[in-house]
Amino acid sequence: MYALAAAGADIVRCTCNEQEAAEGLAIIVPRSPVPIVADVHFHYEMALAALEAGVNGLRLNPGNLRKPRRSSSSPLKRATAAFRSESV
């Protein structure tokens, strides 16, 4: 992140596609000199984990978020409610 900031980056987008990535974001975000945006595909749970890690923003494609097997609520609605509560 420091090298990217030194090269002129104003913001950095990182993928968050598995739990290990979310755990890594929790370490990176507080130390980053630039805002971090999590890029999430397929698993809305990773968007929630990225929020918990403290990212400054999220990039989602709602068309590729999977609906949980045993839930009637939309993953996009659940994720959006969490984003609003975090002011993301």
PyMOL Python script that loads the backbone (N, CA, C, O; Angstrom):
from pymol import cmd

cmd.read_pdbstr("""\
ATOM      1  N   MET A   1       0.812  -1.186   0.000  1.00  0.00           N
ATOM      2  CA  MET A   1       0.000   0.000   0.000  1.00  0.00           C
ATOM      3  C   MET A   1       0.867   1.266   0.000  1.00  0.00           C
ATOM      4  O   MET A   1       0.550   2.263  -0.648  1.00  0.00           O
ATOM      5  N   TYR A   2       1.956   1.187   0.740  1.00  0.00           N
ATOM      6  CA  TYR A   2       2.840   2.358   0.794  1.00  0.00           C
ATOM      7  C   TYR A   2       3.447   2.648  -0.579  1.00  0.00           C
ATOM      8  O   TYR A   2       3.547   3.808  -0.979  1.00  0.00           O
ATOM      9  N   ALA A   3       3.850   1.605  -1.299  1.00  0.00           N
ATOM     10  CA  ALA A   3       4.424   1.797  -2.627  1.00  0.00           C
ATOM     11  C   ALA A   3       3.387   2.371  -3.584  1.00  0.00           C
ATOM     12  O   ALA A   3       3.708   3.229  -4.406  1.00  0.00           O
ATOM     13  N   LEU A   4       2.151   1.904  -3.482  1.00  0.00           N
ATOM     14  CA  LEU A   4       1.089   2.428  -4.335  1.00  0.00           C
ATOM     15  C   LEU A   4       0.821   3.900  -4.022  1.00  0.00           C
ATOM     16  O   LEU A   4       0.652   4.715  -4.929  1.00  0.00           O
ATOM     17  N   ALA A   5       0.784   4.227  -2.747  1.00  0.00           N
ATOM     18  CA  ALA A   5       0.568   5.624  -2.349  1.00  0.00           C
ATOM     19  C   ALA A   5       1.724   6.498  -2.826  1.00  0.00           C
ATOM     20  O   ALA A   5       1.508   7.609  -3.309  1.00  0.00           O
ATOM     21  N   ALA A   6       2.945   5.997  -2.691  1.00  0.00           N
ATOM     22  CA  ALA A   6       4.111   6.758  -3.130  1.00  0.00           C
ATOM     23  C   ALA A   6       4.116   6.963  -4.645  1.00  0.00           C
ATOM     24  O   ALA A   6       4.650   7.951  -5.147  1.00  0.00           O
ATOM     25  N   ALA A   7       3.514   6.017  -5.363  1.00  0.00           N
ATOM     26  CA  ALA A   7       3.437   6.125  -6.819  1.00  0.00           C
ATOM     27  C   ALA A   7       2.283   7.020  -7.271  1.00  0.00           C
ATOM     28  O   ALA A   7       2.114   7.278  -8.463  1.00  0.00           O
ATOM     29  N   GLY A   8       1.488   7.494  -6.296  1.00  0.00           N
ATOM     30  CA  GLY A   8       0.417   8.424  -6.636  1.00  0.00           C
ATOM     31  C   GLY A   8      -0.993   7.886  -6.541  1.00  0.00           C
ATOM     32  O   GLY A   8      -1.938   8.587  -6.903  1.00  0.00           O
ATOM     33  N   ALA A   9      -1.165   6.673  -6.070  1.00  0.00           N
ATOM     34  CA  ALA A   9      -2.514   6.115  -5.950  1.00  0.00           C
ATOM     35  C   ALA A   9      -3.299   6.891  -4.896  1.00  0.00           C
ATOM     36  O   ALA A   9      -2.802   7.171  -3.805  1.00  0.00           O
ATOM     37  N   ASP A  10      -4.529   7.226  -5.250  1.00  0.00           N
ATOM     38  CA  ASP A  10      -5.409   7.913  -4.307  1.00  0.00           C
ATOM     39  C   ASP A  10      -6.290   6.937  -3.546  1.00  0.00           C
ATOM     40  O   ASP A  10      -6.804   7.260  -2.475  1.00  0.00           O
ATOM     41  N   ILE A  11      -6.465   5.742  -4.100  1.00  0.00           N
ATOM     42  CA  ILE A  11      -7.329   4.714  -3.532  1.00  0.00           C
ATOM     43  C   ILE A  11      -6.844   3.373  -4.062  1.00  0.00           C
ATOM     44  O   ILE A  11      -6.291   3.300  -5.160  1.00  0.00           O
ATOM     45  N   VAL A  12      -7.050   2.303  -3.282  1.00  0.00           N
ATOM     46  CA  VAL A  12      -6.629   0.967  -3.703  1.00  0.00           C
ATOM     47  C   VAL A  12      -7.810   0.024  -3.555  1.00  0.00           C
ATOM     48  O   VAL A  12      -8.497   0.027  -2.534  1.00  0.00           O
ATOM     49  N   ARG A  13      -8.041  -0.787  -4.590  1.00  0.00           N
ATOM     50  CA  ARG A  13      -9.110  -1.783  -4.558  1.00  0.00           C
ATOM     51  C   ARG A  13      -8.472  -3.153  -4.376  1.00  0.00           C
ATOM     52  O   ARG A  13      -7.564  -3.533  -5.116  1.00  0.00           O
ATOM     53  N   CYS A  14      -8.959  -3.889  -3.384  1.00  0.00           N
ATOM     54  CA  CYS A  14      -8.450  -5.228  -3.091  1.00  0.00           C
ATOM     55  C   CYS A  14      -9.586  -6.227  -3.175  1.00  0.00           C
ATOM     56  O   CYS A  14     -10.703  -5.944  -2.744  1.00  0.00           O
ATOM     57  N   THR A  15      -9.306  -7.386  -3.724  1.00  0.00           N
ATOM     58  CA  THR A  15     -10.334  -8.408  -3.769  1.00  0.00           C
ATOM     59  C   THR A  15     -10.538  -9.003  -2.379  1.00  0.00           C
ATOM     60  O   THR A  15      -9.607  -9.129  -1.584  1.00  0.00           O
ATOM     61  N   CYS A  16     -11.774  -9.357  -2.125  1.00  0.00           N
ATOM     62  CA  CYS A  16     -12.112 -10.027  -0.863  1.00  0.00           C
ATOM     63  C   CYS A  16     -13.019 -11.188  -1.228  1.00  0.00           C
ATOM     64  O   CYS A  16     -14.245 -11.082  -1.170  1.00  0.00           O
ATOM     65  N   ASN A  17     -12.392 -12.307  -1.610  1.00  0.00           N
ATOM     66  CA  ASN A  17     -13.140 -13.437  -2.127  1.00  0.00           C
ATOM     67  C   ASN A  17     -13.134 -14.663  -1.221  1.00  0.00           C
ATOM     68  O   ASN A  17     -13.730 -15.688  -1.550  1.00  0.00           O
ATOM     69  N   GLU A  18     -12.466 -14.556  -0.093  1.00  0.00           N
ATOM     70  CA  GLU A  18     -12.436 -15.669   0.858  1.00  0.00           C
ATOM     71  C   GLU A  18     -12.105 -15.117   2.243  1.00  0.00           C
ATOM     72  O   GLU A  18     -11.662 -13.977   2.378  1.00  0.00           O
ATOM     73  N   GLN A  19     -12.320 -15.924   3.252  1.00  0.00           N
ATOM     74  CA  GLN A  19     -12.156 -15.469   4.632  1.00  0.00           C
ATOM     75  C   GLN A  19     -10.738 -14.987   4.912  1.00  0.00           C
ATOM     76  O   GLN A  19     -10.547 -14.022   5.653  1.00  0.00           O
ATOM     77  N   GLU A  20      -9.750 -15.642   4.333  1.00  0.00           N
ATOM     78  CA  GLU A  20      -8.356 -15.235   4.554  1.00  0.00           C
ATOM     79  C   GLU A  20      -8.113 -13.819   4.030  1.00  0.00           C
ATOM     80  O   GLU A  20      -7.353 -13.053   4.624  1.00  0.00           O
ATOM     81  N   ALA A  21      -8.758 -13.478   2.922  1.00  0.00           N
ATOM     82  CA  ALA A  21      -8.622 -12.121   2.376  1.00  0.00           C
ATOM     83  C   ALA A  21      -9.234 -11.100   3.323  1.00  0.00           C
ATOM     84  O   ALA A  21      -8.669 -10.026   3.531  1.00  0.00           O
ATOM     85  N   ALA A  22     -10.377 -11.426   3.893  1.00  0.00           N
ATOM     86  CA  ALA A  22     -11.021 -10.525   4.854  1.00  0.00           C
ATOM     87  C   ALA A  22     -10.146 -10.341   6.090  1.00  0.00           C
ATOM     88  O   ALA A  22     -10.038  -9.236   6.622  1.00  0.00           O
ATOM     89  N   GLU A  23      -9.532 -11.411   6.535  1.00  0.00           N
ATOM     90  CA  GLU A  23      -8.632 -11.323   7.687  1.00  0.00           C
ATOM     91  C   GLU A  23      -7.421 -10.463   7.347  1.00  0.00           C
ATOM     92  O   GLU A  23      -6.947  -9.697   8.187  1.00  0.00           O
ATOM     93  N   GLY A  24      -6.922 -10.584   6.132  1.00  0.00           N
ATOM     94  CA  GLY A  24      -5.811  -9.753   5.691  1.00  0.00           C
ATOM     95  C   GLY A  24      -6.195  -8.280   5.635  1.00  0.00           C
ATOM     96  O   GLY A  24      -5.404  -7.412   6.004  1.00  0.00           O
ATOM     97  N   LEU A  25      -7.412  -8.000   5.173  1.00  0.00           N
ATOM     98  CA  LEU A  25      -7.878  -6.613   5.134  1.00  0.00           C
ATOM     99  C   LEU A  25      -7.907  -5.997   6.526  1.00  0.00           C
ATOM    100  O   LEU A  25      -7.599  -4.818   6.698  1.00  0.00           O
ATOM    101  N   ALA A  26      -8.275  -6.796   7.512  1.00  0.00           N
ATOM    102  CA  ALA A  26      -8.330  -6.291   8.889  1.00  0.00           C
ATOM    103  C   ALA A  26      -6.953  -5.841   9.369  1.00  0.00           C
ATOM    104  O   ALA A  26      -6.854  -4.970  10.233  1.00  0.00           O
ATOM    105  N   ILE A  27      -5.900  -6.424   8.821  1.00  0.00           N
ATOM    106  CA  ILE A  27      -4.535  -6.034   9.174  1.00  0.00           C
ATOM    107  C   ILE A  27      -4.072  -4.846   8.328  1.00  0.00           C
ATOM    108  O   ILE A  27      -3.407  -3.938   8.826  1.00  0.00           O
ATOM    109  N   ILE A  28      -4.434  -4.865   7.044  1.00  0.00           N
ATOM    110  CA  ILE A  28      -3.968  -3.848   6.097  1.00  0.00           C
ATOM    111  C   ILE A  28      -4.664  -2.501   6.274  1.00  0.00           C
ATOM    112  O   ILE A  28      -4.007  -1.460   6.281  1.00  0.00           O
ATOM    113  N   VAL A  29      -5.980  -2.512   6.417  1.00  0.00           N
ATOM    114  CA  VAL A  29      -6.762  -1.265   6.410  1.00  0.00           C
ATOM    115  C   VAL A  29      -6.290  -0.247   7.447  1.00  0.00           C
ATOM    116  O   VAL A  29      -6.109   0.918   7.094  1.00  0.00           O
ATOM    117  N   PRO A  30      -6.084  -0.626   8.698  1.00  0.00           N
ATOM    118  CA  PRO A  30      -5.673   0.395   9.677  1.00  0.00           C
ATOM    119  C   PRO A  30      -4.309   1.022   9.393  1.00  0.00           C
ATOM    120  O   PRO A  30      -4.027   2.129   9.850  1.00  0.00           O
ATOM    121  N   ARG A  31      -3.464   0.317   8.641  1.00  0.00           N
ATOM    122  CA  ARG A  31      -2.108   0.801   8.361  1.00  0.00           C
ATOM    123  C   ARG A  31      -1.985   1.507   7.013  1.00  0.00           C
ATOM    124  O   ARG A  31      -0.957   2.117   6.719  1.00  0.00           O
ATOM    125  N   SER A  32      -3.023   1.423   6.205  1.00  0.00           N
ATOM    126  CA  SER A  32      -2.931   1.929   4.836  1.00  0.00           C
ATOM    127  C   SER A  32      -2.955   3.455   4.786  1.00  0.00           C
ATOM    128  O   SER A  32      -3.776   4.089   5.448  1.00  0.00           O
ATOM    129  N   PRO A  33      -2.048   4.042   3.996  1.00  0.00           N
ATOM    130  CA  PRO A  33      -2.033   5.493   3.850  1.00  0.00           C
ATOM    131  C   PRO A  33      -3.100   6.001   2.867  1.00  0.00           C
ATOM    132  O   PRO A  33      -3.311   7.208   2.754  1.00  0.00           O
ATOM    133  N   VAL A  34      -3.770   5.082   2.157  1.00  0.00           N
ATOM    134  CA  VAL A  34      -4.826   5.446   1.210  1.00  0.00           C
ATOM    135  C   VAL A  34      -6.081   4.644   1.540  1.00  0.00           C
ATOM    136  O   VAL A  34      -5.984   3.577   2.146  1.00  0.00           O
ATOM    137  N   PRO A  35      -7.258   5.136   1.153  1.00  0.00           N
ATOM    138  CA  PRO A  35      -8.486   4.374   1.386  1.00  0.00           C
ATOM    139  C   PRO A  35      -8.476   3.036   0.638  1.00  0.00           C
ATOM    140  O   PRO A  35      -7.946   2.933  -0.468  1.00  0.00           O
ATOM    141  N   ILE A  36      -9.063   2.032   1.253  1.00  0.00           N
ATOM    142  CA  ILE A  36      -9.143   0.691   0.682  1.00  0.00           C
ATOM    143  C   ILE A  36     -10.599   0.382   0.332  1.00  0.00           C
ATOM    144  O   ILE A  36     -11.499   0.564   1.152  1.00  0.00           O
ATOM    145  N   VAL A  37     -10.812  -0.082  -0.882  1.00  0.00           N
ATOM    146  CA  VAL A  37     -12.129  -0.516  -1.346  1.00  0.00           C
ATOM    147  C   VAL A  37     -12.060  -2.022  -1.569  1.00  0.00           C
ATOM    148  O   VAL A  37     -11.169  -2.509  -2.265  1.00  0.00           O
ATOM    149  N   ALA A  38     -12.994  -2.756  -0.983  1.00  0.00           N
ATOM    150  CA  ALA A  38     -13.046  -4.206  -1.163  1.00  0.00           C
ATOM    151  C   ALA A  38     -13.856  -4.533  -2.409  1.00  0.00           C
ATOM    152  O   ALA A  38     -14.948  -3.998  -2.604  1.00  0.00           O
ATOM    153  N   ASP A  39     -13.329  -5.399  -3.240  1.00  0.00           N
ATOM    154  CA  ASP A  39     -13.987  -5.865  -4.459  1.00  0.00           C
ATOM    155  C   ASP A  39     -14.529  -7.263  -4.159  1.00  0.00           C
ATOM    156  O   ASP A  39     -13.757  -8.195  -3.935  1.00  0.00           O
ATOM    157  N   VAL A  40     -15.861  -7.406  -4.154  1.00  0.00           N
ATOM    158  CA  VAL A  40     -16.495  -8.649  -3.720  1.00  0.00           C
ATOM    159  C   VAL A  40     -17.303  -9.252  -4.866  1.00  0.00           C
ATOM    160  O   VAL A  40     -18.064  -8.557  -5.539  1.00  0.00           O
ATOM    161  N   HIS A  41     -17.126 -10.548  -5.076  1.00  0.00           N
ATOM    162  CA  HIS A  41     -17.887 -11.293  -6.080  1.00  0.00           C
ATOM    163  C   HIS A  41     -18.475 -12.543  -5.446  1.00  0.00           C
ATOM    164  O   HIS A  41     -17.799 -13.225  -4.676  1.00  0.00           O
ATOM    165  N   PHE A  42     -19.706 -12.843  -5.757  1.00  0.00           N
ATOM    166  CA  PHE A  42     -20.393 -14.092  -5.451  1.00  0.00           C
ATOM    167  C   PHE A  42     -20.834 -14.279  -4.000  1.00  0.00           C
ATOM    168  O   PHE A  42     -21.923 -14.809  -3.779  1.00  0.00           O
ATOM    169  N   HIS A  43     -20.072 -13.888  -3.030  1.00  0.00           N
ATOM    170  CA  HIS A  43     -20.404 -14.190  -1.636  1.00  0.00           C
ATOM    171  C   HIS A  43     -20.613 -12.901  -0.844  1.00  0.00           C
ATOM    172  O   HIS A  43     -19.651 -12.225  -0.480  1.00  0.00           O
ATOM    173  N   TYR A  44     -21.871 -12.568  -0.583  1.00  0.00           N
ATOM    174  CA  TYR A  44     -22.160 -11.345   0.158  1.00  0.00           C
ATOM    175  C   TYR A  44     -21.551 -11.386   1.547  1.00  0.00           C
ATOM    176  O   TYR A  44     -21.300 -10.337   2.140  1.00  0.00           O
ATOM    177  N   GLU A  45     -21.310 -12.579   2.080  1.00  0.00           N
ATOM    178  CA  GLU A  45     -20.695 -12.698   3.402  1.00  0.00           C
ATOM    179  C   GLU A  45     -19.305 -12.060   3.420  1.00  0.00           C
ATOM    180  O   GLU A  45     -18.869 -11.535   4.445  1.00  0.00           O
ATOM    181  N   MET A  46     -18.622 -12.108   2.290  1.00  0.00           N
ATOM    182  CA  MET A  46     -17.301 -11.486   2.206  1.00  0.00           C
ATOM    183  C   MET A  46     -17.422  -9.965   2.236  1.00  0.00           C
ATOM    184  O   MET A  46     -16.526  -9.285   2.736  1.00  0.00           O
ATOM    185  N   ALA A  47     -18.519  -9.425   1.708  1.00  0.00           N
ATOM    186  CA  ALA A  47     -18.757  -7.980   1.811  1.00  0.00           C
ATOM    187  C   ALA A  47     -18.952  -7.597   3.269  1.00  0.00           C
ATOM    188  O   ALA A  47     -18.434  -6.577   3.723  1.00  0.00           O
ATOM    189  N   LEU A  48     -19.691  -8.408   3.993  1.00  0.00           N
ATOM    190  CA  LEU A  48     -19.907  -8.136   5.420  1.00  0.00           C
ATOM    191  C   LEU A  48     -18.593  -8.255   6.192  1.00  0.00           C
ATOM    192  O   LEU A  48     -18.325  -7.456   7.089  1.00  0.00           O
ATOM    193  N   ALA A  49     -17.776  -9.248   5.847  1.00  0.00           N
ATOM    194  CA  ALA A  49     -16.478  -9.422   6.505  1.00  0.00           C
ATOM    195  C   ALA A  49     -15.548  -8.248   6.187  1.00  0.00           C
ATOM    196  O   ALA A  49     -14.796  -7.797   7.051  1.00  0.00           O
ATOM    197  N   ALA A  50     -15.601  -7.757   4.952  1.00  0.00           N
ATOM    198  CA  ALA A  50     -14.780  -6.605   4.572  1.00  0.00           C
ATOM    199  C   ALA A  50     -15.206  -5.365   5.347  1.00  0.00           C
ATOM    200  O   ALA A  50     -14.365  -4.578   5.782  1.00  0.00           O
ATOM    201  N   LEU A  51     -16.508  -5.196   5.517  1.00  0.00           N
ATOM    202  CA  LEU A  51     -16.997  -4.077   6.326  1.00  0.00           C
ATOM    203  C   LEU A  51     -16.474  -4.169   7.750  1.00  0.00           C
ATOM    204  O   LEU A  51     -16.032  -3.179   8.333  1.00  0.00           O
ATOM    205  N   GLU A  52     -16.534  -5.368   8.295  1.00  0.00           N
ATOM    206  CA  GLU A  52     -16.043  -5.588   9.657  1.00  0.00           C
ATOM    207  C   GLU A  52     -14.543  -5.294   9.745  1.00  0.00           C
ATOM    208  O   GLU A  52     -14.051  -4.864  10.789  1.00  0.00           O
ATOM    209  N   ALA A  53     -13.823  -5.527   8.652  1.00  0.00           N
ATOM    210  CA  ALA A  53     -12.382  -5.261   8.613  1.00  0.00           C
ATOM    211  C   ALA A  53     -12.082  -3.773   8.531  1.00  0.00           C
ATOM    212  O   ALA A  53     -10.942  -3.358   8.738  1.00  0.00           O
ATOM    213  N   GLY A  54     -13.098  -2.961   8.230  1.00  0.00           N
ATOM    214  CA  GLY A  54     -12.911  -1.517   8.245  1.00  0.00           C
ATOM    215  C   GLY A  54     -12.646  -0.864   6.900  1.00  0.00           C
ATOM    216  O   GLY A  54     -12.142   0.258   6.853  1.00  0.00           O
ATOM    217  N   VAL A  55     -12.977  -1.548   5.792  1.00  0.00           N
ATOM    218  CA  VAL A  55     -12.731  -0.944   4.483  1.00  0.00           C
ATOM    219  C   VAL A  55     -13.481   0.376   4.338  1.00  0.00           C
ATOM    220  O   VAL A  55     -14.491   0.609   5.002  1.00  0.00           O
ATOM    221  N   ASN A  56     -12.972   1.227   3.467  1.00  0.00           N
ATOM    222  CA  ASN A  56     -13.570   2.534   3.239  1.00  0.00           C
ATOM    223  C   ASN A  56     -14.707   2.489   2.234  1.00  0.00           C
ATOM    224  O   ASN A  56     -15.521   3.411   2.170  1.00  0.00           O
ATOM    225  N   GLY A  57     -14.766   1.417   1.448  1.00  0.00           N
ATOM    226  CA  GLY A  57     -15.823   1.283   0.456  1.00  0.00           C
ATOM    227  C   GLY A  57     -15.885  -0.134  -0.071  1.00  0.00           C
ATOM    228  O   GLY A  57     -14.992  -0.945   0.174  1.00  0.00           O
ATOM    229  N   LEU A  58     -16.956  -0.421  -0.801  1.00  0.00           N
ATOM    230  CA  LEU A  58     -17.161  -1.740  -1.382  1.00  0.00           C
ATOM    231  C   LEU A  58     -17.511  -1.607  -2.844  1.00  0.00           C
ATOM    232  O   LEU A  58     -18.186  -0.658  -3.245  1.00  0.00           O
ATOM    233  N   ARG A  59     -17.055  -2.554  -3.641  1.00  0.00           N
ATOM    234  CA  ARG A  59     -17.470  -2.665  -5.037  1.00  0.00           C
ATOM    235  C   ARG A  59     -18.142  -4.012  -5.182  1.00  0.00           C
ATOM    236  O   ARG A  59     -17.518  -5.055  -4.987  1.00  0.00           O
ATOM    237  N   LEU A  60     -19.421  -3.983  -5.525  1.00  0.00           N
ATOM    238  CA  LEU A  60     -20.208  -5.205  -5.683  1.00  0.00           C
ATOM    239  C   LEU A  60     -20.849  -5.233  -7.058  1.00  0.00           C
ATOM    240  O   LEU A  60     -21.154  -4.187  -7.631  1.00  0.00           O
ATOM    241  N   ASN A  61     -21.048  -6.408  -7.577  1.00  0.00           N
ATOM    242  CA  ASN A  61     -21.883  -6.601  -8.748  1.00  0.00           C
ATOM    243  C   ASN A  61     -23.087  -7.386  -8.244  1.00  0.00           C
ATOM    244  O   ASN A  61     -22.983  -8.594  -8.028  1.00  0.00           O
ATOM    245  N   PRO A  62     -24.235  -6.723  -8.052  1.00  0.00           N
ATOM    246  CA  PRO A  62     -25.378  -7.412  -7.459  1.00  0.00           C
ATOM    247  C   PRO A  62     -25.860  -8.596  -8.290  1.00  0.00           C
ATOM    248  O   PRO A  62     -26.526  -9.488  -7.764  1.00  0.00           O
ATOM    249  N   GLY A  63     -25.537  -8.615  -9.562  1.00  0.00           N
ATOM    250  CA  GLY A  63     -25.957  -9.718 -10.403  1.00  0.00           C
ATOM    251  C   GLY A  63     -25.231 -11.017 -10.141  1.00  0.00           C
ATOM    252  O   GLY A  63     -25.692 -12.076 -10.565  1.00  0.00           O
ATOM    253  N   ASN A  64     -24.100 -10.963  -9.448  1.00  0.00           N
ATOM    254  CA  ASN A  64     -23.378 -12.210  -9.193  1.00  0.00           C
ATOM    255  C   ASN A  64     -23.328 -12.581  -7.715  1.00  0.00           C
ATOM    256  O   ASN A  64     -22.537 -13.439  -7.323  1.00  0.00           O
ATOM    257  N   LEU A  65     -24.155 -11.949  -6.891  1.00  0.00           N
ATOM    258  CA  LEU A  65     -24.243 -12.361  -5.492  1.00  0.00           C
ATOM    259  C   LEU A  65     -25.173 -13.561  -5.391  1.00  0.00           C
ATOM    260  O   LEU A  65     -26.294 -13.532  -5.900  1.00  0.00           O
ATOM    261  N   ARG A  66     -24.719 -14.584  -4.752  1.00  0.00           N
ATOM    262  CA  ARG A  66     -25.506 -15.820  -4.638  1.00  0.00           C
ATOM    263  C   ARG A  66     -26.504 -15.739  -3.498  1.00  0.00           C
ATOM    264  O   ARG A  66     -26.221 -15.173  -2.442  1.00  0.00           O
ATOM    265  N   LYS A  67     -27.663 -16.307  -3.725  1.00  0.00           N
ATOM    266  CA  LYS A  67     -28.697 -16.369  -2.695  1.00  0.00           C
ATOM    267  C   LYS A  67     -28.434 -17.590  -1.813  1.00  0.00           C
ATOM    268  O   LYS A  67     -28.206 -18.687  -2.322  1.00  0.00           O
ATOM    269  N   PRO A  68     -28.466 -17.400  -0.483  1.00  0.00           N
ATOM    270  CA  PRO A  68     -28.251 -18.540   0.414  1.00  0.00           C
ATOM    271  C   PRO A  68     -29.314 -19.618   0.179  1.00  0.00           C
ATOM    272  O   PRO A  68     -30.457 -19.300  -0.149  1.00  0.00           O
ATOM    273  N   ARG A  69     -28.950 -20.855   0.342  1.00  0.00           N
ATOM    274  CA  ARG A  69     -29.864 -21.977   0.078  1.00  0.00           C
ATOM    275  C   ARG A  69     -31.084 -21.986   0.982  1.00  0.00           C
ATOM    276  O   ARG A  69     -32.186 -22.278   0.518  1.00  0.00           O
ATOM    277  N   ARG A  70     -30.918 -21.681   2.234  1.00  0.00           N
ATOM    278  CA  ARG A  70     -32.008 -21.822   3.195  1.00  0.00           C
ATOM    279  C   ARG A  70     -32.575 -20.497   3.663  1.00  0.00           C
ATOM    280  O   ARG A  70     -33.139 -20.423   4.755  1.00  0.00           O
ATOM    281  N   SER A  71     -32.444 -19.478   2.886  1.00  0.00           N
ATOM    282  CA  SER A  71     -32.923 -18.168   3.306  1.00  0.00           C
ATOM    283  C   SER A  71     -33.805 -17.575   2.224  1.00  0.00           C
ATOM    284  O   SER A  71     -33.489 -17.647   1.036  1.00  0.00           O
ATOM    285  N   SER A  72     -34.905 -16.992   2.645  1.00  0.00           N
ATOM    286  CA  SER A  72     -35.789 -16.357   1.677  1.00  0.00           C
ATOM    287  C   SER A  72     -35.416 -14.898   1.455  1.00  0.00           C
ATOM    288  O   SER A  72     -35.910 -14.268   0.520  1.00  0.00           O
ATOM    289  N   SER A  73     -34.546 -14.353   2.310  1.00  0.00           N
ATOM    290  CA  SER A  73     -34.174 -12.948   2.142  1.00  0.00           C
ATOM    291  C   SER A  73     -33.052 -12.811   1.121  1.00  0.00           C
ATOM    292  O   SER A  73     -32.166 -13.660   1.027  1.00  0.00           O
ATOM    293  N   SER A  74     -33.109 -11.754   0.381  1.00  0.00           N
ATOM    294  CA  SER A  74     -32.125 -11.495  -0.653  1.00  0.00           C
ATOM    295  C   SER A  74     -30.772 -11.149  -0.033  1.00  0.00           C
ATOM    296  O   SER A  74     -30.710 -10.340   0.893  1.00  0.00           O
ATOM    297  N   PRO A  75     -29.687 -11.750  -0.532  1.00  0.00           N
ATOM    298  CA  PRO A  75     -28.369 -11.390  -0.004  1.00  0.00           C
ATOM    299  C   PRO A  75     -28.049  -9.924  -0.260  1.00  0.00           C
ATOM    300  O   PRO A  75     -27.373  -9.287   0.547  1.00  0.00           O
ATOM    301  N   LEU A  76     -28.529  -9.386  -1.377  1.00  0.00           N
ATOM    302  CA  LEU A  76     -28.279  -7.986  -1.671  1.00  0.00           C
ATOM    303  C   LEU A  76     -28.970  -7.086  -0.650  1.00  0.00           C
ATOM    304  O   LEU A  76     -28.395  -6.087  -0.220  1.00  0.00           O
ATOM    305  N   LYS A  77     -30.195  -7.428  -0.257  1.00  0.00           N
ATOM    306  CA  LYS A  77     -30.906  -6.634   0.754  1.00  0.00           C
ATOM    307  C   LYS A  77     -30.196  -6.707   2.096  1.00  0.00           C
ATOM    308  O   LYS A  77     -30.073  -5.697   2.789  1.00  0.00           O
ATOM    309  N   ARG A  78     -29.728  -7.891   2.468  1.00  0.00           N
ATOM    310  CA  ARG A  78     -29.030  -8.033   3.752  1.00  0.00           C
ATOM    311  C   ARG A  78     -27.717  -7.274   3.740  1.00  0.00           C
ATOM    312  O   ARG A  78     -27.371  -6.609   4.717  1.00  0.00           O
ATOM    313  N   ALA A  79     -26.983  -7.368   2.640  1.00  0.00           N
ATOM    314  CA  ALA A  79     -25.721  -6.654   2.552  1.00  0.00           C
ATOM    315  C   ALA A  79     -25.944  -5.149   2.539  1.00  0.00           C
ATOM    316  O   ALA A  79     -25.222  -4.407   3.205  1.00  0.00           O
ATOM    317  N   THR A  80     -26.941  -4.693   1.784  1.00  0.00           N
ATOM    318  CA  THR A  80     -27.235  -3.258   1.708  1.00  0.00           C
ATOM    319  C   THR A  80     -27.604  -2.692   3.063  1.00  0.00           C
ATOM    320  O   THR A  80     -27.195  -1.582   3.402  1.00  0.00           O
ATOM    321  N   ALA A  81     -28.369  -3.435   3.840  1.00  0.00           N
ATOM    322  CA  ALA A  81     -28.726  -2.973   5.194  1.00  0.00           C
ATOM    323  C   ALA A  81     -27.471  -2.807   6.044  1.00  0.00           C
ATOM    324  O   ALA A  81     -27.363  -1.846   6.806  1.00  0.00           O
ATOM    325  N   ALA A  82     -26.535  -3.723   5.921  1.00  0.00           N
ATOM    326  CA  ALA A  82     -25.283  -3.616   6.686  1.00  0.00           C
ATOM    327  C   ALA A  82     -24.465  -2.419   6.215  1.00  0.00           C
ATOM    328  O   ALA A  82     -23.870  -1.718   7.034  1.00  0.00           O
ATOM    329  N   PHE A  83     -24.426  -2.176   4.909  1.00  0.00           N
ATOM    330  CA  PHE A  83     -23.666  -1.047   4.381  1.00  0.00           C
ATOM    331  C   PHE A  83     -24.217   0.260   4.901  1.00  0.00           C
ATOM    332  O   PHE A  83     -23.468   1.158   5.284  1.00  0.00           O
ATOM    333  N   ARG A  84     -25.542   0.359   4.910  1.00  0.00           N
ATOM    334  CA  ARG A  84     -26.166   1.595   5.392  1.00  0.00           C
ATOM    335  C   ARG A  84     -25.861   1.833   6.862  1.00  0.00           C
ATOM    336  O   ARG A  84     -25.616   2.966   7.276  1.00  0.00           O
ATOM    337  N   SER A  85     -25.875   0.759   7.653  1.00  0.00           N
ATOM    338  CA  SER A  85     -25.609   0.935   9.078  1.00  0.00           C
ATOM    339  C   SER A  85     -24.164   1.336   9.323  1.00  0.00           C
ATOM    340  O   SER A  85     -23.857   1.930  10.357  1.00  0.00           O
ATOM    341  N   GLU A  86     -23.274   1.024   8.392  1.00  0.00           N
ATOM    342  CA  GLU A  86     -21.852   1.393   8.519  1.00  0.00           C
ATOM    343  C   GLU A  86     -21.523   2.676   7.757  1.00  0.00           C
ATOM    344  O   GLU A  86     -20.382   3.138   7.773  1.00  0.00           O
ATOM    345  N   SER A  87     -22.520   3.245   7.095  1.00  0.00           N
ATOM    346  CA  SER A  87     -22.343   4.470   6.290  1.00  0.00           C
ATOM    347  C   SER A  87     -21.327   4.288   5.169  1.00  0.00           C
ATOM    348  O   SER A  87     -20.512   5.174   4.910  1.00  0.00           O
ATOM    349  N   VAL A  88     -21.380   3.145   4.510  1.00  0.00           N
ATOM    350  CA  VAL A  88     -20.470   2.861   3.385  1.00  0.00           C
ATOM    351  C   VAL A  88     -21.206   3.128   2.101  1.00  0.00           C
ATOM    352  O   VAL A  88     -20.642   2.959   1.020  1.00  0.00           O
TER     353      VAL A  88
END
""", "prot")
cmd.dss("prot")
cmd.show_as("cartoon", "prot")
cmd.util.cbc("prot")
cmd.orient("prot")
